[in-house]
Amino acid sequence: MLYLDNFPVPLIEIEETDSTNRYLSEYCRNHTVNEFTTVSTTKQTAGKGQMGNRWESEPGKNLTCSFVVYPTFIEAKNQFIISQIVSLSIKEELEQWIEHISIKWPNDIYWKEKKICGILIENDLTGSSISKCIVGFGLNINQQEFRSDAPNPVSLYQITGKEHDQRLILSGIMQRMKAYYMRLQYETKHTENSENIYITKKYATSLFRKEGFHQYADEEGEFLARLVRVEPDGRFIIEDTSGRIRSYLFKEVHYIL
């Protein structure tokens, strides 16, 4: 294990682990861990995605990381704001290198119609507040070929045709995340939801397929609909071609890609 100090946040680099989220969660149980402490690994053998999905990552080619924050100033009912600032931090860093980056609700990062980053957020709640939040993400940087049955992965290398400095990109993401988080913390304490509105609007303008009608599917089948908005609690609001407004929580509807 290598613990780096010359980095914008405390960074622990490890050669191999099954899951950086699991590793950091265990590390937090056994140590006093500062906010934004980040674990990055060269090889993740059982990376977790949403709903138990696996994340493919060739060893040494991509960012597989997790970091911890203690957002006790955020009520549990407002926890989606964390997903928004994480998504925006990664999107905006990637925009330093490529165009056509968007956020596919709730927090996948897409280049055009392909997935470049997945995010997994695990919150511990105490009463009505969030006591601890571990954020894991897998960002495809230098992988040249994907072999899993995932439908649409893409890497920064595949888009640009050249390799990129993974630590430099991670540094940029964490600086952006820290700035969003500290601003959110300040605004939450000193104003009434002004920053939440700012972040929500920024998130809305960053969404995948935010204009026009697109194909979706829910438990009733496939249908065409347009995005109306995403509610502060994360609910996805769309309008189908008949004018019916539909509201969904996470995993209740999915895009047809």
Secondary structure per residue as TSV (DSSP state, phi and psi in degrees):
chain	resnum	aa	ss	phi	psi
A	1	M	-	360.0	133.3
A	2	L	E	-118.0	123.2
A	3	Y	E	-106.3	112.0
A	4	L	E	-95.9	132.7
A	5	D	S	-97.5	-28.6
A	6	N	S	-84.9	63.3
A	7	F	S	-150.8	153.1
A	8	P	S	-64.4	-18.8
A	9	V	S	-135.7	160.9
A	10	P	-	-60.9	126.0
A	11	L	E	-123.2	125.3
A	12	I	E	-109.5	117.9
A	13	E	E	-105.4	127.5
A	14	I	E	-126.2	153.2
A	15	E	E	-72.1	-43.8
A	16	E	E	-154.4	143.3
A	17	T	E	-157.3	161.8
A	18	D	S	-72.2	-41.5
A	19	S	-	-152.7	128.2
A	20	T	H	-67.9	-31.6
A	21	N	H	-63.3	-45.7
A	22	R	H	-65.1	-43.1
A	23	Y	H	-59.8	-47.2
A	24	L	H	-69.0	-36.8
A	25	S	H	-60.6	-44.2
A	26	E	H	-66.5	-39.9
A	27	Y	H	-61.7	-40.5
A	28	C	H	-65.9	-31.3
A	29	R	H	-68.9	-27.3
A	30	N	H	-107.8	-4.5
A	31	H	S	-141.1	161.6
A	32	T	-	-85.7	117.1
A	33	V	-	-118.6	124.6
A	34	N	-	-70.6	154.6
A	35	E	T	-58.8	144.7
A	36	F	T	74.6	2.7
A	37	T	-	-55.1	129.3
A	38	T	E	-121.8	134.5
A	39	V	E	-108.7	128.0
A	40	S	E	-127.1	138.8
A	41	T	E	-128.4	149.0
A	42	T	E	-73.8	-36.5
A	43	K	E	-135.3	118.6
A	44	Q	E	-112.1	118.0
A	45	T	S	-88.9	-20.0
A	46	A	S	-146.1	53.5
A	47	G	-	-58.2	135.0
A	48	K	B	-95.3	139.1
A	49	G	-	-114.9	-176.0
A	50	Q	G	-62.1	142.5
A	51	M	G	56.7	32.3
A	52	G	G	82.1	6.6
A	53	N	-	-67.5	154.2
A	54	R	B	-95.4	151.5
A	55	W	-	-115.2	119.8
A	56	E	-	-82.0	130.7
A	57	S	-	-152.3	119.6
A	58	E	-	-69.3	131.2
A	59	P	T	-53.0	131.4
A	60	G	T	79.7	-0.2
A	61	K	T	-103.9	-20.3
A	62	N	S	-133.3	173.1
A	63	L	E	-91.0	120.5
A	64	T	E	-126.0	106.1
A	65	C	E	-141.8	160.5
A	66	S	E	-144.3	147.7
A	67	F	E	-137.7	162.5
A	68	V	E	-121.9	141.1
A	69	V	E	-135.6	164.6
A	70	Y	-	-124.8	75.0
A	71	P	-	-83.1	62.4
A	72	T	T	-65.5	-16.1
A	73	F	T	-80.6	-6.4
A	74	I	S	-103.7	124.3
A	75	E	B	-69.4	149.6
A	76	A	G	-56.3	-36.0
A	77	K	G	-66.7	-17.1
A	78	N	G	-106.3	19.1
A	79	Q	T	-64.5	-19.3
A	80	F	H	-63.1	-21.7
A	81	I	H	-60.6	-30.8
A	82	I	H	-66.4	-43.9
A	83	S	H	-58.3	-38.9
A	84	Q	H	-66.6	-45.7
A	85	I	H	-73.5	-30.3
A	86	V	H	-65.8	-47.8
A	87	S	H	-59.6	-45.3
A	88	L	H	-64.9	-38.0
A	89	S	H	-62.0	-45.1
A	90	I	H	-70.3	-44.0
A	91	K	H	-57.4	-48.7
A	92	E	H	-69.5	-31.1
A	93	E	H	-68.8	-43.9
A	94	L	H	-61.9	-29.8
A	95	E	T	-68.7	-10.5
A	96	Q	T	-74.1	-15.3
A	97	W	T	-117.8	-32.3
A	98	I	-	-145.2	163.2
A	99	E	S	-102.8	177.2
A	100	H	-	65.8	37.6
A	101	I	E	-96.6	135.4
A	102	S	E	-142.1	170.5
A	103	I	E	-108.7	116.4
A	104	K	E	-88.0	117.8
A	105	W	T	-49.8	134.9
A	106	P	T	-87.3	-30.6
A	107	N	T	-157.0	25.0
A	108	D	E	-78.4	145.0
A	109	I	E	-104.5	126.8
A	110	Y	E	-118.0	145.1
A	111	W	E	-110.4	115.3
A	112	K	T	52.9	-117.2
A	113	E	T	-105.2	19.5
A	114	K	E	-124.7	147.7
A	115	K	E	-89.7	124.4
A	116	I	E	-109.3	-18.2
A	117	C	E	-152.0	138.5
A	118	G	E	-119.2	147.6
A	119	I	E	-129.2	137.2
A	120	L	E	-128.6	122.2
A	121	I	E	-116.7	127.2
A	122	E	E	-122.0	116.0
A	123	N	E	-105.6	139.2
A	124	D	E	-104.0	128.1
A	125	L	E	-107.3	139.7
A	126	T	E	-127.2	111.2
A	127	G	T	62.9	-125.7
A	128	S	T	-98.4	7.4
A	129	S	E	-121.2	166.4
A	130	I	E	-93.1	118.2
A	131	S	E	-86.3	-34.1
A	132	K	E	-151.3	144.4
A	133	C	E	-137.3	122.5
A	134	I	E	-109.4	122.6
A	135	V	E	-110.7	121.1
A	136	G	E	-113.0	144.7
A	137	F	E	-147.1	146.3
A	138	G	E	-116.0	119.5
A	139	L	E	-119.8	119.3
A	140	N	-	-76.0	113.3
A	141	I	-	-108.2	-68.3
A	142	N	S	-112.8	8.6
A	143	Q	-	-70.2	131.2
A	144	Q	-	-94.0	-22.7
A	145	E	-	-148.1	139.6
A	146	F	-	-112.7	134.2
A	147	R	-	-113.9	-8.0
A	148	S	S	-76.7	177.6
A	149	D	S	-90.6	14.1
A	150	A	-	-59.6	136.7
A	151	P	S	-71.1	-29.3
A	152	N	S	-152.2	46.2
A	153	P	B	-74.3	153.9
A	154	V	-	-150.6	153.2
A	155	S	-	-120.9	162.6
A	156	L	H	-60.2	-36.9
A	157	Y	H	-62.2	-44.7
A	158	Q	H	-63.8	-31.5
A	159	I	H	-78.3	-42.8
A	160	T	H	-99.4	-18.7
A	161	G	S	77.9	14.9
A	162	K	S	-147.3	159.1
A	163	E	-	-80.9	156.1
A	164	H	-	-130.7	154.9
A	165	D	-	-77.6	108.9
A	166	Q	H	-65.9	-41.3
A	167	R	H	-66.6	-35.5
A	168	L	H	-63.0	-43.0
A	169	I	H	-67.5	-41.7
A	170	L	H	-61.4	-41.4
A	171	S	H	-58.5	-44.8
A	172	G	H	-64.5	-41.0
A	173	I	H	-61.7	-46.5
A	174	M	H	-69.8	-33.7
A	175	Q	H	-64.2	-41.7
A	176	R	H	-66.9	-42.4
A	177	M	H	-62.3	-43.6
A	178	K	H	-63.4	-41.1
A	179	A	H	-65.2	-44.5
A	180	Y	H	-60.9	-46.1
A	181	Y	H	-64.2	-46.1
A	182	M	H	-67.9	-36.3
A	183	R	H	-67.2	-42.3
A	184	L	H	-60.8	-42.8
A	185	Q	H	-61.1	-45.1
A	186	Y	H	-64.6	-48.5
A	187	E	H	-65.6	-35.7
A	188	T	H	-63.2	-35.9
A	189	K	H	-80.8	-28.7
A	190	H	H	-111.9	-13.2
A	191	T	S	-137.4	179.4
A	192	E	S	-108.6	91.8
A	193	N	S	64.9	12.6
A	194	S	H	-64.5	-38.7
A	195	E	H	-73.0	-33.7
A	196	N	H	-59.9	-40.5
A	197	I	H	-65.8	-42.9
A	198	Y	H	-59.7	-47.6
A	199	I	H	-67.3	-42.7
A	200	T	H	-60.1	-41.2
A	201	K	H	-66.4	-41.9
A	202	K	H	-64.1	-41.4
A	203	Y	H	-61.6	-44.5
A	204	A	H	-60.3	-40.1
A	205	T	H	-74.4	-10.8
A	206	S	T	-99.6	-0.2
A	207	L	B	-74.0	145.3
A	208	F	T	-64.4	134.5
A	209	R	T	51.2	47.2
A	210	K	-	-76.8	-11.9
A	211	E	S	-123.6	147.4
A	212	G	S	81.4	176.1
A	213	F	E	-93.5	139.1
A	214	H	E	-138.7	163.9
A	215	Q	E	-83.9	130.8
A	216	Y	E	-128.0	170.1
A	217	A	E	-145.4	139.1
A	218	D	E	-131.6	-165.0
A	219	E	T	-65.7	-16.2
A	220	E	T	-89.9	-12.7
A	221	G	E	125.3	-168.7
A	222	E	E	-87.3	151.7
A	223	F	E	-161.4	161.8
A	224	L	E	-96.4	137.9
A	225	A	E	-157.0	163.5
A	226	R	E	-118.1	150.5
A	227	L	E	-71.6	131.5
A	228	V	E	-99.9	-54.3
A	229	R	E	-171.9	169.2
A	230	V	E	-116.2	124.7
A	231	E	-	-72.0	158.1
A	232	P	T	-55.0	-28.5
A	233	D	T	-85.5	3.0
A	234	G	-	97.9	-4.7
A	235	R	-	-65.4	139.1
A	236	F	E	-98.9	117.3
A	237	I	E	-110.3	119.6
A	238	I	E	-131.9	159.8
A	239	E	E	-121.8	124.4
A	240	D	E	-83.3	177.9
A	241	T	T	-68.7	-14.5
A	242	S	T	-88.4	-3.7
A	243	G	S	92.2	2.2
A	244	R	-	-75.7	128.8
A	245	I	E	-86.9	127.2
A	246	R	E	-118.8	138.5
A	247	S	E	-121.8	131.4
A	248	Y	E	-134.2	142.6
A	249	L	-	-89.8	171.5
A	250	F	T	-55.8	134.1
A	251	K	T	74.9	2.1
A	252	E	S	-85.4	-16.0
A	253	V	S	-144.6	151.0
A	254	H	E	-141.3	154.9
A	255	Y	E	-72.9	145.5
A	256	I	-	-93.5	113.2
A	257	L	-	-92.2	360.0
